């Protein structure tokens, strides 16, 4: 596994990725705004399980969804290496926020 992070300045969006050896996203976290509110804390394994169990909508409502499958084909501002400890810390914080129902969501009117 490897870990990367990416900051989109115009959107005030931090994105953290856990990647497998082929650089496919296994887990992703997104934190928005100056307060770094959790938007996404999604696991591909969990997402696939939710789809198989016909609860994809519920999973998305709680955790969001990985926005790209492969890190090599995505849109990144300035990807930087991260490490497991940083990722796990951000993951735990974002998961707690998502599970508490405080996941920030894009404005549907936009």
C-alpha positions in Angstrom: 0.0 0.0 0.0 1.0 3.6 -0.5 -0.6 6.8 0.7 -1.0 10.2 -1.1 -2.6 13.5 -0.3 -3.8 16.3 -2.5 -5.0 19.8 -1.8 -7.3 21.7 -4.1 -6.8 25.3 -3.1 -9.7 26.8 -5.1 -12.2 24.3 -3.5 -10.4 24.2 -0.1 -10.5 20.5 -0.4 -8.0 18.0 1.1 -8.1 14.5 -0.4 -6.2 11.5 1.1 -5.8 8.2 -0.7 -4.7 4.8 0.2 -3.5 3.0 -3.0 -2.8 -0.6 -3.8 0.3 -1.7 -5.7 -1.3 -0.9 -9.0 -2.2 2.6 -7.7 -6.0 1.8 -7.5 -7.8 3.7 -4.7 -8.7 1.4 -1.8 -9.8 4.1 0.6 -10.4 7.8 0.2 -11.0 10.7 2.6 -12.1 14.2 1.6 -12.0 17.2 4.0 -13.6 20.5 3.0 -13.2 24.1 4.0 -11.0 25.8 6.6 -12.4 23.6 9.3 -11.6 20.5 7.3 -15.1 19.0 7.6 -15.4 15.4 6.5 -17.1 14.9 3.2 -16.0 11.4 2.3 -14.5 8.4 4.1 -15.1 5.6 1.7 -13.6 2.2 1.3 -13.7 0.4 -2.0 -14.2 -3.0 -0.3 -17.1 -1.6 1.7 -18.6 0.1 -1.3 -18.4 -3.2 -3.3 -20.1 -5.0 -0.4 -22.8 -2.4 -0.2 -23.6 -2.7 -3.9 -23.7 -6.4 -3.7 -26.1 -6.2 -0.7 -28.2 -3.6 -2.4 -27.5 -0.9 0.2 -25.3 1.4 -2.0 -27.5 4.4 -1.5 -27.3 4.1 2.3 -23.5 3.6 2.1 -23.2 6.7 -0.1 -25.4 8.8 2.3 -23.1 7.9 5.2 -19.6 7.7 3.7 -19.7 9.2 0.2 -17.9 7.5 -2.6 -14.5 7.2 -4.1 -14.3 9.8 -6.9 -11.8 7.9 -9.0 -10.7 4.3 -9.2 -7.2 4.8 -10.4 -4.8 7.5 -9.0 -2.9 7.6 -12.2 -5.8 8.8 -14.3 -7.3 11.3 -11.9 -7.3 15.1 -11.7 -4.8 16.2 -9.0 -3.5 19.6 -8.1 -0.2 18.7 -6.5 -0.2 15.2 -5.1 2.2 14.6 -2.2 3.3 11.4 -0.5 1.8 10.7 2.8 2.2 7.8 5.2 0.1 5.2 6.9 0.0 7.0 10.3 -1.3 10.3 8.8 -3.8 8.5 6.6 -5.2 6.4 9.5 -5.5 9.5 11.7 -7.4 11.4 9.1 -9.5 8.3 8.3 -10.5 7.8 11.9 -11.6 11.4 12.3 -13.6 11.4 9.0 -15.2 8.1 9.8 -16.4 9.3 13.2 -17.9 12.5 11.5 -19.6 10.4 8.8 -21.0 7.9 11.3 -22.3 10.8 13.5 -24.2 12.1 10.5 -22.1 15.3 10.2 -20.7 14.5 6.8 -20.6 17.7 4.8 -22.3 17.4 1.4 -22.1 19.5 -1.7 -25.0 21.9 -2.1 -27.6 20.1 -4.3 -28.6 23.5 -5.8 -25.2 23.9 -7.5 
